[in-house]
Amino acid sequence: MTEQEYKGKKVAFFTLGCKLNFAETSAIARKFEDLGFERVDYKDKADLYVVNSCSVTAESDKKSRNQIRSAIKRNPNALMMVTGCYAQLKSEEISGIEGVDYVLGSGEKLDITNFINGLQKNGIPTVKITPHRKIDNFFSAYSYGDRTRSFLKVQDGCNYFCSYCTIPMARGGSRNDSIDNILNEARDIASRGIKEIILTGVNIGDFGHSTGDSFFDLIKALDTVEGIERIRISSVEPNLLHDEIIEFVARSKRIVPHFHIPLQSGSNEVLELMKRKYKREVFAHRVDSIQSLMPDAFIGVDVIAGTNGETDEYFEDTYNFVRDLNISQLHVFPYSERQGTFALKIPYKVPVPERKERTQKLIALSERKHRIFYEGQLGKTRPVLFEHEKKGNRMFGWTDNYVRVEAPLNEAFINKVVDVRLEKVNDNMHVDGMIV
């Protein structure tokens, strides 16, 4: 069918998982819009549904299945397409759901519009999966849905086979776009009036693996792009967050003092079982380096609770290590068994109730640290980018160092960076601010 023939047809998307998935969904949606489709909300009746799935945990698998079934129930005659990590890893599970037409792996995601076949339902699902060791294509992607910030994909895949993780099997090996292409995309984002870019990928610190550059080269180049006021770095492995990167961020014109560093465990014994590429002493050094140069920097940390091999003693080791770190917030995940991972061979298994208990203990620690960080910012003046979202007479935004701010509504300041005095942590765990 031609663009004219698809005109008036409706497509709906549901995205699960990471920021990278959201960037890719936005790029895929533009490909459908170029064919004449109208994008509608996933809860609406559409002619075509696309689920961009996640499989980082068993719960992610379940959520993906639920969203697939809900769309099929909403319109059994619609074409149902599923892509993403869950599709790559467990295509048989998805193709067994009645009403699914296409299951497309990570290598096929870019070419999804080639499979719509005039919106004709298949009867029998078509499964197209490139083996993960052969996935070598890279497709550029960025989002611009909320008109304030954009997730910009700079890297994909991972060469780190951590014992608990399926991402290398879901997305293939590490690869990236060229710096020139990324700069062009950043300029395109700026031309849309978007003020903030969040760099996304699977292992962005490994940028340059396929082009001979480095992540440091990338951020130095991006720091020169006019029209973008903020660049936010997403998760970087501690062994790849070199001191030269931290020092550059400290003096950067655009890269904000916000770091997200996956720790996963504060026990060196567990880190070894996880096949991580650092010891906790390296992690502590990174935190100290950041704090010495940027005392107000936000530092978010990923931790997995209850992984195989994590004895009571090792968990307490993790808890005490994290407790004593000068960080801002934890992102805590209970360990979830993933098919095909080395972690399944580790003999000591933490009972599920104990995993949940450890998770809650770390979440409570995170809440205390988060409040301490917010309270430490009170009385200071920070630049805030206000969003289009508003409720009643209030508007919302983020400081450069990732404090969620509320202020009296003033339409003139929407999608602008303005100086705000931080006054009080409110009941919503936001900070009330007054525009200076």
C-alpha positions as CSV (number, residue, x, y, z in Angstrom):
1,M,0.0,0.0,0.0
2,T,1.1,3.5,-0.7
3,E,1.2,6.5,1.7
4,Q,-2.1,7.6,0.3
5,E,-3.7,4.2,1.0
6,Y,-2.5,4.2,4.6
7,K,-3.8,7.7,5.2
8,G,-6.5,7.6,7.9
9,K,-5.2,4.4,9.3
10,K,-4.4,4.5,13.0
11,V,-1.4,3.0,14.8
12,A,-0.8,2.8,18.5
13,F,2.4,2.0,20.5
14,F,3.1,0.7,23.9
15,T,6.7,0.8,25.2
16,L,8.1,-1.1,28.2
17,G,11.5,-0.8,29.8
18,C,14.3,1.6,29.3
19,K,14.8,5.1,27.9
20,L,16.4,3.5,24.9
21,N,13.2,1.7,24.1
22,F,11.3,5.0,24.3
23,A,13.7,6.7,21.9
24,E,13.4,3.8,19.4
25,T,9.6,3.7,19.6
26,S,9.5,7.4,18.8
27,A,11.7,6.8,15.7
28,I,9.6,3.9,14.6
29,A,6.4,6.0,15.1
30,R,7.8,8.6,12.7
31,K,8.4,5.9,10.1
32,F,4.7,4.9,10.3
33,E,3.6,8.6,10.2
34,D,5.7,9.0,7.0
35,L,3.5,6.2,5.5
36,G,0.4,8.2,6.3
37,F,-0.6,6.6,9.6
38,E,-2.1,8.6,12.4
39,R,-0.7,7.9,15.8
40,V,-3.3,7.4,18.6
41,D,-3.2,6.4,22.2
42,Y,-2.7,2.7,23.0
43,K,-6.0,2.7,24.8
44,D,-7.8,3.7,21.6
45,K,-9.1,1.4,18.9
46,A,-6.4,1.3,16.2
47,D,-5.7,-0.6,12.9
48,L,-2.2,-1.6,14.0
49,Y,-0.7,-2.1,17.5
50,V,3.0,-2.2,18.2
51,V,4.4,-3.4,21.5
52,N,8.1,-2.5,22.1
53,S,8.8,-5.1,24.8
54,C,11.2,-5.5,27.7
55,S,12.6,-8.6,29.3
56,V,14.8,-7.4,32.0
57,T,12.8,-9.3,34.7
58,A,10.0,-11.9,34.8
59,E,7.7,-9.0,35.7
60,S,8.6,-7.2,32.5
61,D,7.7,-10.4,30.5
62,K,4.4,-10.5,32.2
63,K,3.6,-6.8,31.5
64,S,4.5,-7.3,27.9
65,R,2.1,-10.2,27.5
66,N,-0.7,-8.2,29.3
67,Q,-0.3,-5.3,26.9
68,I,-0.3,-7.6,23.9
69,R,-3.5,-9.3,25.0
70,S,-5.2,-6.0,25.9
71,A,-4.7,-4.6,22.4
72,I,-5.9,-7.8,20.8
73,K,-9.0,-7.7,22.9
74,R,-9.6,-4.1,22.1
75,N,-9.6,-4.7,18.3
76,P,-9.2,-8.4,17.3
77,N,-9.1,-7.3,13.6
78,A,-6.1,-5.0,14.1
79,L,-2.6,-6.1,13.0
80,M,-0.6,-7.0,16.2
81,M,3.2,-6.5,16.0
82,V,5.7,-7.2,18.9
83,T,9.3,-6.3,18.9
84,G,12.0,-5.5,21.5
85,C,14.0,-7.6,24.0
86,Y,11.2,-10.0,25.0
87,A,10.5,-10.7,21.3
88,Q,14.2,-11.4,20.7
89,L,14.5,-13.7,23.7
90,K,11.2,-15.5,23.9
91,S,9.6,-15.4,20.5
92,E,7.8,-18.7,21.0
93,E,6.0,-17.4,24.0
94,I,4.7,-14.4,22.1
95,S,3.8,-16.3,18.9
96,G,1.7,-18.6,21.1
97,I,-0.7,-15.7,21.9
98,E,-3.7,-15.9,19.7
99,G,-4.0,-12.7,17.6
100,V,-0.3,-11.9,17.3
101,D,0.7,-11.4,13.6
102,Y,4.5,-10.5,13.8
103,V,7.2,-11.2,16.3
104,L,10.3,-9.2,15.2
105,G,13.6,-9.3,17.0
106,S,16.1,-6.5,17.8
107,G,17.8,-6.8,14.3
108,E,14.4,-6.4,12.6
109,K,13.1,-3.4,14.7
110,L,14.4,-0.8,12.2
111,D,12.6,-2.5,9.3
112,I,9.3,-3.0,11.0
113,T,7.3,-1.0,8.4
114,N,8.4,-3.5,5.8
115,F,6.3,-6.2,7.4
116,I,2.9,-4.5,7.6
117,N,1.7,-6.1,4.4
118,G,-1.3,-3.9,3.8
119,L,-2.6,-4.6,7.4
120,Q,-3.6,-8.1,6.4
121,K,-3.7,-10.4,9.4
122,N,-1.7,-13.6,9.1
123,G,-3.6,-16.2,11.0
124,I,-0.2,-17.8,11.8
125,P,2.3,-15.5,13.4
126,T,5.4,-14.6,11.3
127,V,8.6,-14.7,13.4
128,K,11.7,-12.9,12.3
129,I,14.6,-13.1,14.7
130,T,18.3,-12.5,13.9
131,P,20.6,-14.5,16.2
132,H,22.1,-12.1,18.7
133,R,25.7,-12.8,17.6
134,K,24.8,-11.6,14.1
135,I,23.0,-8.4,15.1
136,D,25.2,-5.6,13.8
137,N,22.9,-3.0,12.4
138,F,22.5,0.4,14.2
139,F,19.5,2.6,13.7
140,S,19.4,6.2,14.9
141,A,16.7,7.2,17.3
142,Y,15.5,10.1,19.4
143,S,12.3,11.0,21.1
144,Y,10.6,14.3,21.3
145,G,7.2,13.5,22.8
146,D,7.1,15.9,25.8
147,R,8.6,18.9,23.9
148,T,11.0,19.7,26.8
149,R,13.6,16.9,26.6
150,S,14.7,14.2,24.2
151,F,16.2,10.8,24.7
152,L,19.0,10.5,22.1
153,K,20.3,7.0,21.3
154,V,24.0,7.0,20.9
155,Q,24.9,3.3,21.4
156,D,23.3,-0.2,21.4
157,G,24.2,-3.7,22.5
158,C,26.7,-4.9,25.1
159,N,29.8,-7.0,25.2
160,Y,29.6,-7.5,29.0
161,F,28.1,-10.8,29.8
162,C,27.2,-10.2,33.5
163,S,26.0,-13.4,35.0
164,Y,22.5,-12.2,35.8
165,C,21.8,-10.3,32.5
166,T,20.3,-11.2,29.2
167,I,20.9,-7.9,27.4
168,P,23.7,-9.1,25.2
169,M,21.5,-11.9,24.0
170,A,18.6,-9.5,23.5
171,R,20.4,-6.7,21.7
172,G,23.7,-8.1,20.4
173,G,27.2,-6.7,20.7
174,S,28.2,-3.2,21.4
175,R,28.0,-0.8,18.5
176,N,27.3,2.9,18.0
177,D,26.5,5.7,15.6
178,S,29.2,8.1,14.3
179,I,29.8,11.3,16.2
180,D,29.0,13.3,13.1
181,N,25.6,11.6,12.8
182,I,24.9,12.1,16.5
183,L,25.8,15.8,16.3
184,N,23.4,16.2,13.3
185,E,20.6,14.6,15.4
186,A,21.3,16.8,18.3
187,R,21.0,19.9,16.0
188,D,17.8,18.5,14.7
189,I,16.5,18.1,18.3
190,A,17.6,21.7,19.0
191,S,15.7,22.9,15.9
192,R,12.5,21.5,17.5
193,G,12.8,23.8,20.4
194,I,13.8,21.1,22.8
195,K,16.2,22.3,25.5
196,E,17.5,19.0,27.1
197,I,19.0,15.8,25.7
198,I,19.4,12.6,27.6
199,L,22.1,10.3,26.1
200,T,20.8,6.7,26.0
201,G,22.1,3.3,25.1
202,V,22.7,-0.1,26.6
203,N,26.3,0.6,27.7
204,I,27.0,4.2,26.6
205,G,30.4,4.3,28.3
206,D,31.5,1.7,25.7
207,F,30.7,4.2,23.0
208,G,33.2,4.1,20.1
209,H,33.6,0.3,20.1
210,S,32.6,0.1,16.5
211,T,34.0,3.4,15.3
212,G,37.3,3.8,17.1
213,D,36.1,6.8,19.1
214,S,35.5,7.1,22.8
215,F,32.6,8.3,25.0
216,F,34.9,11.2,26.1
217,D,35.2,12.2,22.4
218,L,31.4,12.1,22.1
219,I,30.6,14.3,25.1
220,K,33.3,16.9,24.1
221,A,31.7,17.1,20.7
222,L,28.2,17.4,22.0
223,D,29.2,20.2,24.4
224,T,29.6,22.5,21.4
225,V,26.1,22.1,20.0
226,E,24.3,25.4,20.0
227,G,20.6,25.5,20.9
228,I,20.7,22.6,23.5
229,E,21.0,24.0,27.0
230,R,21.4,20.8,28.8
231,I,22.9,17.4,28.2
232,R,22.2,14.6,30.7
233,I,24.2,11.4,30.8
234,S,22.3,8.2,31.6
235,S,23.9,5.1,33.2
236,V,27.6,4.7,32.8
237,E,29.5,1.7,34.1
238,P,31.9,2.6,37.0
239,N,34.9,1.1,35.2
240,L,34.1,3.3,32.2
241,L,33.4,6.6,34.1
242,H,37.0,7.7,34.0
243,D,38.3,10.7,35.9
244,E,38.7,12.7,32.7
245,I,35.0,12.4,32.0
246,I,34.1,13.6,35.6
247,E,36.5,16.5,35.3
248,F,35.1,17.5,31.9
249,V,31.5,17.4,33.3
250,A,32.6,19.6,36.2
251,R,33.6,22.4,33.7
252,S,31.2,21.7,30.9
253,K,28.9,24.4,29.5
254,R,26.0,22.0,28.9
255,I,26.5,18.6,30.6
256,V,24.7,18.7,33.9
257,P,26.0,17.4,37.3
258,H,23.8,14.3,37.3
259,F,25.3,10.8,37.3
260,H,23.7,7.4,37.2
261,I,26.2,4.6,38.1
262,P,25.2,0.9,38.3
263,L,26.8,-0.7,41.4
264,Q,24.6,-3.8,41.6
265,S,26.4,-5.1,44.8
266,G,28.5,-3.6,47.5
267,S,30.2,-6.9,48.1
268,N,33.3,-7.7,46.2
269,E,32.5,-11.4,46.4
270,V,29.1,-10.9,44.8
271,L,30.5,-8.6,42.2
272,E,32.9,-11.4,41.2
273,L,29.9,-13.8,41.0
274,M,28.1,-11.3,38.9
275,K,31.1,-11.1,36.5
276,R,31.2,-7.3,36.9
277,K,34.4,-5.5,35.8
278,Y,35.3,-3.6,38.9
279,K,35.6,-3.8,42.7
280,R,33.7,-1.7,45.1
281,E,36.8,0.4,45.8
282,V,36.7,1.6,42.2
283,F,33.0,2.6,42.7
284,A,33.8,4.5,45.9
285,H,36.6,6.3,44.1
286,R,34.2,7.5,41.3
287,V,31.8,8.8,43.9
288,D,34.6,10.6,45.8
289,S,35.9,12.2,42.5
290,I,32.4,13.5,41.7
291,Q,31.8,14.9,45.1
292,S,35.2,16.6,45.3
293,L,34.5,18.5,42.0
294,M,30.7,18.8,42.2
295,P,29.5,18.7,45.8
296,D,25.9,19.3,44.7
297,A,25.9,16.6,42.0
298,F,23.1,14.0,42.0
299,I,24.4,10.5,42.1
300,G,21.9,7.7,41.4
301,V,22.9,4.1,41.9
302,D,21.5,0.7,40.7
303,V,21.5,-2.2,43.2
304,I,20.2,-5.8,42.8
305,A,18.9,-7.4,46.0
306,G,19.0,-11.2,46.5
307,T,21.0,-12.4,43.6
308,N,22.2,-16.0,43.6
309,G,25.2,-16.2,45.9
310,E,24.3,-13.2,48.0
311,T,24.5,-14.6,51.6
312,D,23.2,-12.7,54.6
313,E,26.7,-11.6,55.3
314,Y,27.2,-10.4,51.7
315,F,23.9,-8.5,51.8
316,E,24.9,-6.7,55.0
317,D,28.2,-5.9,53.4
318,T,26.3,-4.2,50.5
319,Y,23.9,-2.4,52.8
320,N,26.7,-0.9,54.9
321,F,28.8,0.0,51.9
322,V,25.8,1.8,50.3
323,R,24.8,3.4,53.5
324,D,28.2,5.1,53.9
325,L,28.4,6.3,50.3
326,N,27.7,10.0,49.7
327,I,25.0,9.3,47.0
328,S,21.5,10.7,46.3
329,Q,19.2,7.8,45.5
330,L,19.1,4.1,44.9
331,H,17.3,2.2,42.1
332,V,16.7,-1.2,43.7
333,F,15.7,-4.3,41.8
334,P,14.9,-7.7,43.3
335,Y,16.9,-10.4,41.5
336,S,14.9,-12.2,38.8
337,E,16.1,-15.5,37.2
338,R,16.7,-15.1,33.5
339,Q,16.9,-18.1,31.2
340,G,20.3,-18.8,29.8
341,T,22.3,-16.8,32.3
342,F,25.3,-18.1,34.2
343,A,23.8,-16.9,37.5
344,L,21.4,-19.9,37.4
345,K,24.5,-22.1,38.0
346,I,25.5,-20.3,41.3
347,P,24.5,-22.7,44.1
348,Y,23.2,-20.5,46.9
349,K,19.6,-19.3,46.1
350,V,18.0,-16.5,48.1
351,P,14.3,-17.3,48.9
352,V,11.9,-14.9,47.1
353,P,10.5,-13.5,50.4
354,E,14.0,-12.7,51.5
355,R,14.7,-11.0,48.2
356,K,11.7,-8.8,48.7
357,E,12.7,-8.0,52.3
358,R,16.2,-7.0,51.2
359,T,14.7,-4.9,48.4
360,Q,12.5,-3.0,50.9
361,K,15.4,-2.4,53.3
362,L,17.4,-0.8,50.5
363,I,14.4,1.2,49.3
364,A,13.9,2.6,52.8
365,L,17.6,3.6,52.8
366,S,17.2,5.2,49.4
367,E,14.2,7.3,50.6
368,R,16.3,8.6,53.5
369,K,19.2,9.4,51.3
370,H,17.0,11.1,48.7
371,R,15.4,13.3,51.3
372,I,18.8,14.2,52.8
373,F,20.0,15.2,49.3
374,Y,16.9,17.4,48.7
375,E,17.2,19.0,52.1
376,G,20.8,19.8,51.4
377,Q,19.8,21.8,48.4
378,L,17.4,24.1,50.3
379,G,18.2,27.8,50.3
380,K,20.3,27.4,47.2
381,T,19.4,28.8,43.7
382,R,19.6,26.3,40.9
383,P,18.6,26.5,37.2
384,V,15.3,24.8,36.5
385,L,13.9,23.6,33.2
386,F,10.1,23.9,33.5
387,E,8.0,21.3,31.6
388,H,4.7,21.6,29.7
389,E,3.1,19.5,32.4
390,K,1.1,21.6,34.9
391,K,-1.6,20.9,37.6
392,G,-3.9,23.7,38.6
393,N,-1.8,26.7,39.4
394,R,1.4,24.8,39.7
395,M,4.2,24.0,37.2
396,F,6.9,21.4,37.4
397,G,10.5,21.0,36.4
398,W,14.0,19.7,37.2
399,T,17.1,21.4,38.4
400,D,20.3,20.7,36.6
401,N,21.2,18.4,39.5
402,Y,17.9,16.5,39.3
403,V,15.8,18.0,42.0
404,R,12.1,17.9,41.2
405,V,10.7,21.4,41.6
406,E,7.2,22.9,41.9
407,A,6.5,26.6,41.5
408,P,3.6,28.9,41.0
409,L,2.4,28.6,37.3
410,N,3.8,31.2,34.9
411,E,3.3,30.2,31.3
412,A,6.1,32.5,30.2
413,F,8.6,30.1,31.9
414,I,7.4,26.9,30.3
415,N,10.3,25.1,28.4
416,K,12.7,27.7,29.7
417,V,15.6,27.4,32.1
418,V,15.2,29.9,34.9
419,D,16.9,30.4,38.3
420,V,14.8,29.2,41.2
421,R,15.4,29.4,44.9
422,L,14.7,26.0,46.6
423,E,12.7,26.6,49.7
424,K,10.9,23.5,51.1
425,V,10.5,19.7,50.6
426,N,6.8,19.2,50.2
427,D,4.5,16.3,50.8
428,N,4.9,15.1,47.2
429,M,8.6,14.7,47.7
430,H,9.1,17.7,45.4
431,V,10.8,20.9,46.4
432,D,8.8,24.1,46.4
433,G,10.7,26.8,44.6
434,M,10.5,30.5,44.0
435,I,11.6,32.0,40.7
436,V,14.4,34.5,41.3
